[in-house]
Amino acid sequence: MYRVEQLIGGVWGAGGEGGELVVHDPADGSPVSTVPVATADEVAKAVEAARGAAAEWAATPAAERAAALHRAADALERAADELAAATTAEMGKPLGDARGGVEAGIGTLRQYAELGPLRGGRTLHGGGDAIDFMAPEPRGLVAAITPWNDPVAVSCGLLGAALVTGNVVLYKPSERTPATGWLLTRILDGALPTGVLSLLTGGGEVGAALAGQPVDVVAHVGATATGRAIAAACARTGAKALLENGGSDPLIVDAGIDPVWAAEQAAVGSFANAGQICVAVERIYAHRDVAEDFVDALVERAGALTVGPGRDAATELGPLVDRRHRDHVHGQVTAAVAEGARLRVGGTLPEGAGAFYPATVVTDCRHEMALVREETFGPVAPVVVVDSFSEALRCAADSPYGLAATVLTASMSHAQRAWRELPVGTVKVNAVFGGAPGGAAQPRRGSGQGFGYGPELLDEFSTVKAVHLEAPGGGHW
């Protein structure tokens, strides 16, 4: 049982007058974490205390800030098993995947520790008796509100980029994975000066209170509705909103593709982490020429997944984060079936404890169904059959979201059309996941705004000051 504490103004155990919440293991319903709930007054005091630490951290040489991140990454490596176990206990991610998320977080901290000191401004060419340059500066106070589905990797990205660029951070992890956030904060705090990082815990009301405070950036990864509420709050305060929000990412299966290989790709994209990935495959457009064989292979793969609580290496499909989320997923599936879709595998609520939901393949879907149009965030693969690649592109582009898309094709011309025509931040050809180190993307539409990772995230947490220095009286220095 984890007993989470807050960190406010450099003091552990501060606050929590708003009561307490309990997080339960989604595999068996047992209590995992007890968590203090911050009041609005405590949030305001945390912001005030952080503001007091901002100037000194901003003035700290970039190399020293980077060295602090390297120390934090070293400590995170030593605590990787503990963090992975906490993630599995709180949200059900299979232990191997949870460890992979911790390793990704370590790599991200090291990446930003290397890149941070290398950043500089531009020198401009003006008059011979003047100097003009543009210098990056930290924005000041960053409120980081992070999700539960990959808590260590996402948090390390936002916190690492914000800290190495000289900002102080107020960190609010998801109320579904607060112990993971608490353990991570303890590690980071041990490598940082007092007051540079604060931890506030609780539900959505705490995040709303934080977003309404006079901070300089609110960085949020999570649901679109929450992101829009944060954007509205930032419009009132003048803070910058940095958002990576929901998605309904399409997968296009083109004619001429090996249907069994395509089904393997679709299974990974749809069922990894029980579909609880920002860039999971949420809807599939399969060309009629390969659709039948593709669906048969996908059904076979879905039915073969090893289901379990996630605490051993054999588990491929763990539980959903909680039963409330399971009700959402199942509601979308049952609504689609009521509208004429066909269940090929899964789609039923299992008996027993926990929030388990089977890998589900739904065929005879139509593009206008909520299961296809809206974000499901579960292990569900809805398949729409199309008659041409052009039809698949049109359907894939017709979405209120714009996070990512995947195209499986043997045609270079189709690949070129896809990346040019799909209005999303990331287009992946012939691989549902993957990418080179240092990659970045900007989500669009309802999926958010600003770079959420990569070297460009350092720019998101910085502002630029233009400076013109001229000799007095037209003379010389």
C-alpha positions in Angstrom: 0.0 0.0 0.0 1.5 3.3 -1.1 0.8 6.4 1.1 1.4 9.3 -1.2 2.6 12.7 0.1 2.6 16.1 -1.6 5.6 18.3 -2.1 4.9 22.0 -1.7 7.5 24.7 -1.2 10.2 22.1 -0.7 8.3 20.4 2.1 7.2 16.8 1.9 3.8 16.0 3.5 2.4 19.5 3.1 -1.2 20.1 2.5 -3.9 17.5 1.8 -6.7 19.3 3.7 -9.1 18.5 0.8 -9.4 14.9 2.0 -8.1 11.6 0.7 -8.8 9.3 -2.2 -7.9 5.6 -2.7 -6.7 4.0 -5.9 -7.6 0.4 -6.5 -5.8 -2.3 -8.4 -7.8 -2.8 -11.7 -6.9 -6.5 -11.7 -8.6 -7.4 -8.4 -10.0 -4.3 -6.9 -7.7 -4.3 -3.9 -6.5 -0.9 -2.5 -3.2 0.3 -3.8 -2.6 3.9 -2.9 -4.0 6.5 -0.5 -3.7 10.0 -1.8 -4.1 13.5 -0.3 -6.4 15.9 -2.2 -5.0 19.4 -2.4 -7.4 22.3 -1.8 -7.6 25.4 -4.0 -5.8 27.4 -1.3 -2.9 24.8 -1.2 -2.6 25.0 -5.0 -2.3 28.8 -4.7 0.3 28.5 -2.0 2.3 26.0 -4.1 2.3 28.4 -7.0 3.5 31.3 -4.8 6.3 29.2 -3.3 7.4 28.0 -6.8 7.5 31.6 -8.0 10.0 32.3 -5.3 12.3 29.6 -6.6 12.1 30.6 -10.3 14.7 33.3 -10.6 17.5 31.3 -9.1 16.8 28.2 -11.2 16.5 30.3 -14.3 19.9 31.8 -13.6 21.5 28.4 -13.0 23.9 27.5 -15.8 22.4 25.2 -18.4 25.2 22.7 -17.8 24.3 22.5 -14.1 20.6 22.0 -14.9 21.6 19.2 -17.4 23.8 17.5 -14.8 20.8 17.5 -12.4 18.8 15.6 -15.1 21.6 13.1 -15.5 21.6 12.5 -11.8 17.9 12.0 -11.9 18.1 9.5 -14.8 20.8 7.6 -12.8 18.4 7.4 -9.8 15.5 6.4 -12.0 17.5 3.5 -13.4 18.1 2.2 -9.9 14.4 2.5 -9.0 13.1 1.2 -12.4 11.6 -2.0 -10.9 9.8 -0.1 -8.2 8.3 2.4 -10.6 7.2 -0.3 -13.0 5.5 -2.3 -10.2 3.6 0.8 -9.0 2.4 1.5 -12.6 1.2 -2.1 -13.0 -0.6 -2.0 -9.6 -2.3 1.3 -10.2 -3.4 1.0 -13.9 -2.9 -2.6 -15.0 -0.2 -2.1 -17.6 1.7 -5.5 -18.1 4.9 -5.4 -16.1 7.1 -5.6 -19.2 5.4 -2.7 -20.8 5.5 -0.7 -17.6 9.3 -1.3 -17.4 9.5 -0.2 -21.0 7.8 3.0 -20.1 10.3 3.7 -17.3 13.2 3.0 -19.7 11.7 5.4 -22.2 11.5 8.0 -19.4 15.1 7.5 -18.5 16.1 7.9 -22.2 14.1 11.1 -22.4 15.7 12.7 -19.4 19.1 11.9 -20.8 18.1 13.3 -24.2 17.1 16.6 -22.8 20.1 16.7 -20.5 22.3 16.4 -23.6 20.3 18.9 -25.7 19.6 21.5 -23.1 23.1 23.1 -22.9 23.4 23.1 -26.7 20.6 25.5 -27.3 21.3 29.1 -28.2 19.8 32.1 -29.9 20.5 33.7 -33.2 22.9 36.6 -33.9 21.5 39.2 -36.4 23.5 41.2 -38.8 22.9 44.9 -38.4 25.0 48.1 -38.2 28.7 47.9 -37.6 28.3 49.8 -34.3 25.5 47.6 -33.0 24.9 44.0 -31.8 21.6 42.2 -32.3 20.8 38.8 -31.0 17.9 36.7 -29.9 18.3 34.8 -26.6 16.1 32.0 -25.3 14.8 32.3 -21.8 12.7 30.1 -19.5 9.0 30.9 -19.4 8.9 30.7 -15.6 6.3 28.5 -14.0 5.1 25.3 -15.7 2.0 23.4 -14.6 2.4 19.8 -15.9 -0.8 17.7 -15.8 -0.1 14.2 -16.9 -2.1 11.0 -17.8 -2.3 7.6 -16.4 -1.7 5.4 -19.4 2.1 5.8 -19.6 2.8 7.9 -16.5 6.6 7.7 -16.3 7.5 8.2 -19.9 5.1 11.1 -20.5 5.9 12.8 -17.2 9.7 12.5 -17.8 9.2 14.2 -21.2 7.3 17.2 -19.9 9.2 17.6 -16.6 12.6 17.0 -18.2 12.1 19.5 -21.0 10.7 22.1 -18.7 13.4 21.8 -16.0 16.4 21.7 -18.3 15.2 25.0 -20.0 15.2 26.7 -16.6 11.5 26.5 -15.6 10.2 25.5 -12.2 7.4 22.9 -12.3 4.2 22.2 -10.5 3.4 18.6 -11.2 0.0 17.1 -11.0 -0.1 13.4 -12.0 -3.3 11.6 -12.8 -5.5 10.6 -9.9 -5.4 7.1 -11.3 -1.6 6.8 -11.0 -0.6 9.1 -8.1 1.8 6.7 -6.4 3.8 6.4 -9.7 3.9 10.2 -9.9 4.9 10.4 -6.2 7.8 7.9 -6.6 9.0 9.8 -9.7 8.9 13.1 -7.9 10.9 11.8 -5.0 13.6 10.7 -7.5 13.6 14.0 -9.4 13.5 16.1 -6.2 16.6 14.3 -4.9 18.6 15.7 -7.8 17.1 19.2 -7.8 17.5 22.3 -5.7 14.7 22.8 -3.1 11.5 24.3 -4.5 12.2 23.7 -8.2 9.7 20.9 -8.4 6.4 20.6 -6.5 3.9 17.8 -6.4 0.1 18.3 -6.1 -2.3 15.4 -6.0 -6.0 14.8 -6.3 -8.7 14.7 -9.0 -9.8 16.9 -11.8 -10.7 19.7 -9.4 -7.0 20.0 -8.4 -5.9 20.2 -12.1 -8.6 22.8 -12.8 -7.4 24.9 -9.8 -3.8 24.7 -11.0 -4.7 25.6 -14.6 -6.5 28.7 -13.3 -3.5 30.0 -11.4 -1.1 32.7 -12.7 1.4 30.2 -14.2 3.2 30.7 -17.5 2.6 27.4 -19.2 0.0 24.7 -18.7 1.2 21.4 -20.3 -1.4 18.7 -20.4 -1.6 15.2 -21.9 -5.0 13.6 -21.6 -8.6 13.9 -22.7 -9.7 16.4 -25.3 -12.5 17.8 -23.1 -10.0 18.5 -20.3 -7.6 20.1 -22.8 -10.3 22.5 -24.0 -11.1 23.5 -20.4 -7.4 24.1 -19.9 -7.2 26.2 -23.0 -10.1 28.3 -21.9 -8.5 28.8 -18.5 -5.2 29.8 -20.2 -7.1 32.3 -22.3 -8.2 34.0 -19.1 -4.8 34.0 -17.4 -2.6 34.6 -20.4 -0.7 31.3 -19.8 0.5 29.2 -22.8 -1.5 26.0 -23.3 0.6 23.1 -24.5 -1.8 20.2 -25.2 -1.6 16.6 -26.5 -5.2 15.3 -26.2 -7.4 12.6 -27.5 -7.3 10.9 -30.9 -9.1 8.4 -33.1 -6.2 7.2 -35.1 -6.9 5.4 -38.4 -5.2 2.4 -39.9 -5.5 1.9 -43.7 -4.9 -1.6 -45.0 -4.3 -1.2 -48.8 -4.9 -3.8 -51.5 -1.9 -5.9 -52.3 -0.7 -6.1 -48.7 -0.1 -9.5 -47.0 -3.2 -9.7 -44.8 -1.6 -11.8 -42.1 1.2 -9.3 -41.6 -1.3 -6.5 -41.7 -3.3 -8.2 -39.0 -0.2 -8.5 -36.8 0.3 -4.8 -37.2 -3.3 -4.0 -36.4 -3.3 -6.3 -33.3 -0.3 -4.5 -31.9 -1.8 -1.1 -32.6 -5.2 -2.0 -31.3 -4.5 -4.2 -28.3 -1.1 -3.1 -26.8 -1.6 -1.7 -23.3 -5.3 -2.8 -23.7 -5.7 0.0 -26.4 -4.9 2.6 -23.8 -2.2 4.5 -25.9 -2.6 8.0 -27.3 -1.6 6.8 -30.7 -3.4 3.4 -30.6 -5.2 2.2 -33.7 -8.8 3.2 -33.1 -10.4 2.5 -36.5 -9.4 0.4 -39.5 -10.2 0.9 -43.2 -9.5 -2.3 -45.0 -9.6 -2.6 -48.8 -12.2 -5.1 -50.0 -9.6 -7.1 -51.8 -7.9 -8.2 -48.6 -10.5 -7.4 -46.0 -11.8 -11.0 -45.4 -8.4 -12.6 -45.0 -7.2 -9.6 -42.9 -10.2 -9.9 -40.5 -9.8 -13.6 -40.1 -6.2 -13.3 -39.2 -7.0 -10.4 -36.8 -9.7 -12.4 -35.1 -7.3 -15.3 -34.6 -4.6 -13.0 -33.1 -7.1 -11.3 -30.8 -8.3 -14.7 -29.5 -4.8 -15.9 -28.8 -3.7 -13.0 -26.6 -2.7 -14.0 -23.0 -4.9 -12.2 -20.5 -3.8 -11.6 -17.0 -3.2 -9.1 -14.2 0.1 -8.0 -15.8 2.5 -9.0 -13.1 4.3 -11.7 -15.1 6.1 -11.7 -18.4 3.5 -13.9 -20.1 0.7 -11.3 -19.9 -0.1 -9.6 -23.2 -3.5 -8.0 -22.3 -4.0 -6.6 -18.8 -7.1 -4.9 -17.4 -8.4 -1.5 -18.3 -7.6 1.2 -15.8 -10.9 0.9 -13.9 -14.5 -0.3 -14.3 -15.8 3.2 -15.1 -13.5 3.3 -18.2 -14.6 -0.3 -19.1 -18.2 0.8 -19.1 -17.3 3.5 -21.6 -15.5 1.0 -23.9 -18.3 -1.6 -23.7 -20.9 1.0 -24.2 -19.4 2.0 -27.6 -19.1 -1.6 -28.6 -22.7 -2.5 -27.7 -24.0 0.7 -29.4 -22.2 -0.3 -32.7 -23.7 -3.8 -32.5 -27.2 -2.3 -32.0 -26.6 -0.3 -35.2 -25.8 -3.3 -37.3 -22.1 -4.1 -36.6 -21.0 -7.7 -36.0 -18.9 -9.0 -33.2 -16.3 -11.4 -34.5 -14.5 -11.9 -31.2 -14.7 -10.4 -27.7 -17.2 -7.7 -26.8 -18.5 -9.3 -23.7 -18.0 -8.3 -20.0 -16.1 -11.1 -18.2 -17.2 -12.4 -14.9 -15.1 -11.9 -11.7 -13.1 -9.1 -10.2 -11.2 -6.4 -11.9 -11.7 -4.2 -15.0 -10.7 -6.8 -17.7 -12.1 -6.5 -21.2 -11.3 -8.9 -24.0 -9.6 -8.1 -27.3 -12.5 -7.3 -29.5 -12.9 -7.2 -33.3 -16.0 -5.6 -34.7 -16.9 -5.8 -38.5 -19.6 -4.5 -40.7 -18.9 -1.1 -39.2 -19.8 2.2 -40.9 -17.7 5.3 -40.8 -20.4 7.4 -39.0 -20.7 5.0 -36.0 -19.5 6.4 -32.6 -17.2 3.4 -32.3 -15.4 4.6 -35.4 -15.8 8.4 -35.0 -15.0 8.8 -31.3 -12.1 7.8 -29.1 -12.6 4.4 -27.5 -9.2 4.0 -25.7 -9.7 0.2 -25.3 -8.7 -3.1 -26.9 -11.3 -2.8 -29.7 -10.6 -3.0 -33.5 -13.6 -1.7 -35.6 -13.2 -2.6 -39.3 -14.7 -0.6 -42.1 -14.4 -2.1 -45.6 -13.6 0.3 -48.4 -13.5 -0.1 -52.2 -10.5 2.1 -52.9 -7.4 3.7 -51.4 -9.0 7.1 -52.1 -12.1 6.2 -50.1 -9.9 5.1 -47.2 -8.0 8.4 -47.3 -11.2 10.4 -47.3 -12.6 8.5 -44.3 -9.3 8.6 -42.4 -9.1 12.4 -42.9 -12.8 12.9 -41.9 -12.3 13.2 -38.1 -12.4 15.8 -35.4 -9.0 14.6 -34.3 -5.6 14.9 -35.8 -3.0 13.0 -33.7 -1.6 10.2 -36.0 -2.4 7.7 -38.7 -0.9 4.5 -40.1 -0.9 3.3 -43.7 0.0 -0.3 -44.7 0.8 -0.2 -48.4 3.2 -1.6 -51.0 2.6 1.4 -53.3 5.1 4.3 -53.0 2.6 6.6 -54.7 -0.1 5.7 -52.1 2.5 6.3 -49.3 3.3 9.7 -50.8 -0.4 10.6 -51.0 -1.0 9.5 -47.5 1.6 11.6 -45.8 0.7 14.6 -47.9 -3.1 14.4 -47.6 -3.8 13.1 -44.0 -4.3 16.1 -41.7 -2.5 14.6 -38.7 0.6 15.3 -36.8 2.3 11.9 -37.5 1.9 9.6 -40.5 3.4 6.1 -40.2 3.9 3.9 -43.2 4.1 0.2 -42.7 4.6 0.3 -39.0 2.0 1.1 -36.3 4.6 2.2 -33.8 8.2 3.3 -34.0 10.3 6.2 -35.1 13.8 7.6 -35.0 15.2 9.0 -31.7 14.4 12.7 -31.3 11.3 12.6 -33.4 8.5 15.1 -32.7 5.1 16.0 -34.0 2.4 18.6 -33.6 -1.2 17.3 -33.0 -4.0 19.0 -34.8 -7.7 19.8 -34.4 -9.2 18.2 -31.2 -5.9 16.4 -30.5 -4.1 19.4 -29.2 -1.5 22.0 -30.1 2.2 22.4 -29.8 5.0 19.9 -29.8 4.6 17.2 -27.2 8.0 15.6 -27.3 11.3 15.7 -29.2 13.9 18.6 -29.3 11.1 21.0 -30.3 9.6 20.6 -26.8 12.5 22.6 -25.4 11.3 25.5 -27.6 7.8 25.1 -26.3 9.0 25.8 -22.7 11.2 28.7 -23.7 10.5 32.3 -24.8 12.8 34.5 -26.9 14.0 37.9 -26.1 15.3 40.1 -28.9 18.2 42.4 -27.9 19.6 45.4 -29.7 22.9 46.9 -28.3 24.1 50.1 -30.0 27.1 52.3 -29.0 26.0 55.6 -27.3 25.8 58.7 -29.5 26.7 56.8 -32.7 30.2 56.2 -31.4 32.1 53.1 -30.5 32.0 50.8 -27.6 
